[in-house]
Amino acid sequence: MKAKRTEPATKRRFSPAVVLSIGVHIVVAVVLMRLLVIPKIDLFGHKAGSAQVQRIGFIRLSNDHGIPTAGRDGGDGRAYTKTHSMKLVAPTSVPTSVPPAVAQRQPVEEGGSGPLVGNGGPARGIKPVFSDPRLWGPPGKIVSAPRTLKQDLDSLIAFSVGRYTDSLASEPPLSHWVQGDWTIGSGKHKIGWDPGAIRLGPVSIPNALLALLPLNVTMNPTVYARNKEFNYMHRDISEHAQQAIDEADFNKAVRSIRVRKDRERAAALQGSVADSSKNR
């Protein structure tokens, strides 16, 4: 029996089209994930539409509505009062007797024209106050620096988790709940685990029986290594025994085929010899 000629197996290579298709699918999947998780973030991790951080200093100017008035000097450094002191008036006639005594008056501080502004002067000067629109602009929108991707994610997670924590905090505490009691129902319909036993409806399993279960038992490392080695040996023996059985069956089949072919060849040879002898 002639052995069949086996050709060497060639390695299967991927075509460039398959590699390109896989790469395109990966890129599209990444883009979709970024858009679904954070819609306002572009591919490079920047917030869409956010202003870039710039080192620019600026001030808010006062409103320029109306006709601007020029500043002026004024004030003499004394407090301004609306009451003015009495001016002295010259007498119109010559007195001939001693005038009556006048009751003593409390001295009154003479008012001035207000705080000193500029070079000072007899007129009242101006001073910066919050109510003057020429000096102070109205409050506007609060301007903040752009937020990073990490800050946006932190805000989203805090907002999502905060709704559940607020809901849990609003729930009143259970008055009948005991620490360590994880059961539901009552009476014969209680199911769960409490400090005394495992409740399965009308059946209760004491917690003391859990100590008899083979849970968290540490095995002898020497026995474990020996059993592991025995398992390896048993597996190798089984594999080689099956391989030997397969080889024996194969050799038996080959011998039977060879005997049958030899028998057919001998019969054909005898037939050809008989035909040649008859022709003679």
C-alpha positions in Angstrom: 0.0 0.0 0.0 1.4 3.3 -1.1 1.5 6.1 1.5 -0.3 9.2 0.5 1.8 12.2 -0.2 1.0 15.0 2.2 1.6 18.6 1.2 3.0 21.0 3.8 0.4 23.1 5.4 0.5 26.7 4.5 -0.1 29.5 7.0 -3.4 31.3 6.4 -2.8 35.0 5.9 -5.3 37.8 6.3 -5.9 39.9 3.2 -5.4 43.7 3.5 -9.1 44.3 3.0 -9.9 42.3 6.1 -7.3 44.1 8.3 -8.6 47.5 7.0 -12.2 46.5 7.7 -11.3 45.5 11.3 -9.5 48.8 11.9 -12.4 50.9 10.5 -14.9 49.0 12.8 -12.7 49.6 15.8 -12.4 53.3 15.1 -16.2 53.7 14.5 -16.9 51.8 17.8 -14.6 54.1 19.8 -16.2 57.2 18.3 -19.7 55.9 19.1 -18.7 55.1 22.7 -17.3 58.5 23.2 -20.4 60.2 21.8 -22.8 58.0 23.8 -20.9 58.4 27.2 -20.2 62.1 27.0 -22.1 63.8 24.1 -20.3 67.2 24.5 -16.8 65.9 24.4 -14.8 65.6 21.1 -12.4 62.9 20.1 -9.4 64.6 21.7 -11.0 64.9 25.2 -11.8 68.6 25.0 -15.2 69.9 25.9 -17.1 71.0 22.7 -17.7 74.7 22.6 -15.6 75.4 25.7 -13.2 78.4 25.6 -9.6 77.7 25.9 -7.7 78.9 29.0 -6.1 82.3 28.1 -3.9 84.5 30.3 -5.9 87.7 29.7 -6.6 90.2 32.4 -9.7 92.4 32.1 -11.8 94.8 34.1 -15.5 95.7 33.8 -15.9 99.3 32.9 -18.8 101.4 34.2 -21.9 102.1 32.1 -21.4 104.8 29.5 -25.1 105.6 29.2 -26.0 109.2 29.4 -23.7 112.2 29.3 -20.5 111.7 31.3 -19.8 114.3 33.9 -16.3 115.5 34.6 -15.0 115.1 38.2 -14.5 118.2 40.3 -12.6 119.2 43.4 -14.3 119.8 46.7 -14.6 119.3 50.4 -12.6 120.7 53.3 -12.1 117.5 55.4 -15.0 118.2 57.7 -18.4 116.4 58.0 -21.1 117.9 55.9 -24.2 119.1 57.7 -27.4 120.5 56.3 -27.8 123.1 59.1 -25.9 126.3 58.5 -24.5 128.5 61.3 -26.1 131.8 62.0 -24.4 134.8 60.5 -23.6 137.9 62.6 -25.7 140.9 61.8 -24.5 144.5 62.6 -26.8 146.5 65.0 -28.9 149.3 63.5 -29.0 151.5 66.6 -26.8 152.4 69.5 -27.9 150.8 72.8 -28.3 153.0 75.9 -28.4 150.4 78.6 -27.0 147.0 79.4 -28.7 144.3 77.4 -30.2 141.4 79.3 -28.1 138.3 80.0 -28.6 135.5 77.4 -28.8 131.9 78.5 -25.7 129.9 77.7 -25.9 127.8 74.6 -24.2 124.5 73.8 -21.5 124.9 71.2 -22.4 123.4 67.9 -19.8 122.0 65.7 -19.6 124.0 62.5 -20.3 121.9 59.5 -18.1 121.6 56.4 -18.4 120.6 52.8 -17.6 117.0 53.2 -14.5 114.8 52.7 -11.6 116.3 50.9 -11.6 115.4 47.2 -8.8 116.3 44.9 -7.4 119.7 45.8 -10.4 120.5 48.0 -12.7 123.6 47.7 -15.8 125.2 49.0 -18.1 122.8 46.9 -19.0 119.3 47.8 -16.9 116.7 46.1 -17.8 113.2 44.8 -16.8 110.0 46.4 -17.1 106.3 45.1 -20.3 104.7 46.3 -22.0 101.5 45.1 -25.1 103.5 44.0 -23.2 105.6 41.5 -23.5 104.0 38.0 -20.6 106.1 36.8 -18.2 104.3 39.1 -19.7 100.8 39.6 -21.2 98.6 36.9 -24.2 96.4 37.7 -23.4 92.8 38.6 -23.2 90.5 35.5 -23.0 86.8 34.8 -20.3 84.9 36.7 -17.4 84.0 34.5 -15.6 80.7 35.4 -12.7 78.8 33.9 -13.3 75.9 31.5 -13.9 72.6 33.2 -11.8 69.5 32.4 -13.1 66.0 31.4 -12.4 64.7 34.9 -14.4 67.4 36.5 -17.4 66.8 34.1 -17.3 63.1 34.8 -17.2 63.8 38.6 -20.2 66.1 38.4 -22.2 63.6 36.3 -21.5 60.7 38.7 -22.2 62.8 41.8 -25.5 64.0 40.2 -26.6 60.4 39.3 -25.7 58.9 42.7 -27.1 61.9 44.6 -30.6 61.2 43.4 -30.5 57.7 45.0 -28.9 58.9 48.2 -31.5 61.6 48.6 -34.2 59.1 48.1 -32.8 56.7 50.7 -32.3 59.6 53.1 -35.9 60.6 52.7 -37.2 57.1 53.6 -38.1 56.7 57.3 -36.0 54.1 59.2 -37.7 50.8 60.0 -38.7 50.6 63.6 -38.8 46.8 63.7 -35.5 46.2 62.0 -32.8 44.7 64.2 -29.1 44.8 63.3 -28.1 41.6 61.5 -31.7 40.7 60.5 -31.9 40.2 56.8 -35.3 38.5 56.5 -38.5 39.4 54.8 -42.0 38.3 55.8 -43.2 37.2 59.3 -44.2 34.1 61.0 -44.2 30.9 58.8 -43.6 33.1 55.8 -40.2 34.5 57.0 -37.4 34.0 54.5 -33.8 35.1 55.0 -31.0 35.1 57.6 -31.1 36.5 61.1 -28.7 36.2 64.0 -30.4 33.0 65.2 -30.9 30.8 62.1 -31.6 30.7 58.4 -35.3 31.1 57.8 -36.9 29.2 54.9 -40.5 29.6 55.7 -41.6 27.0 58.2 -38.1 25.5 58.2 -35.3 27.1 60.3 -31.7 26.0 60.1 -29.6 27.0 63.1 -26.5 29.0 62.4 -24.5 26.5 64.5 -24.9 23.9 61.8 -22.9 26.1 59.4 -19.7 25.2 61.3 -20.2 21.6 60.1 -20.2 22.5 56.4 -16.9 22.2 54.5 -16.6 25.9 54.0 -13.2 27.7 53.9 -11.3 24.5 54.8 -7.6 24.7 54.2 -6.2 21.5 52.6 -2.8 20.0 53.4 -0.4 21.4 50.8 1.5 18.1 50.6 -1.6 16.0 50.0 -2.8 18.6 47.5 0.5 18.4 45.5 0.5 14.6 45.6 -3.1 14.4 44.3 -2.4 16.9 41.6 0.6 14.8 40.5 -1.6 11.7 40.4 -4.2 13.5 38.3 -1.5 14.5 35.8 -0.2 10.9 35.6 -3.7 9.4 35.2 -4.5 11.8 32.4 -1.2 11.0 30.6 -1.8 7.3 30.9 -5.3 7.6 29.6 -4.2 9.7 26.6 -1.4 7.3 25.7 -3.6 4.2 26.2 -6.2 5.7 23.8 -3.4 6.6 21.4 -2.0 3.0 21.5 -5.5 1.6 20.9 -6.0 3.8 17.9 -2.5 2.8 16.5 -3.3 -0.9 17.0 -6.6 -0.6 15.2 -4.9 1.3 12.4 -2.2 -1.4 12.0 -4.8 -4.2 12.0 -6.8 -2.4 9.3 -3.7 -2.0 7.2 -2.7 -5.6 7.5 -6.2 -6.8 6.5 -6.2 -4.5 3.5 -2.7 -5.8 2.5 -3.8 -9.5 2.8 -6.9 -8.8 0.7 -4.9 -7.0 -2.0 -2.3 -9.9 -2.1 -5.2 -12.4 -2.4 -6.7 -10.5 -5.3 -3.3 -10.1 -7.0 -2.6 -13.9 -6.7 -6.0 -14.8 -8.1 -5.5 -12.4 -11.0 -2.0 -13.8 -11.7 -3.4 -17.5 -11.7 -6.1 -16.5 -14.1 -3.6 -14.9 -16.5 -1.4 -18.0 -16.4 -4.4 -20.3 -17.2 -5.4 -18.2 -20.1 -1.9 -18.3 -21.6 -1.7 -22.1 -21.3 -5.0 -22.6 -23.1 -3.9 -20.4 -26.0 -0.9 -22.6 -26.5 
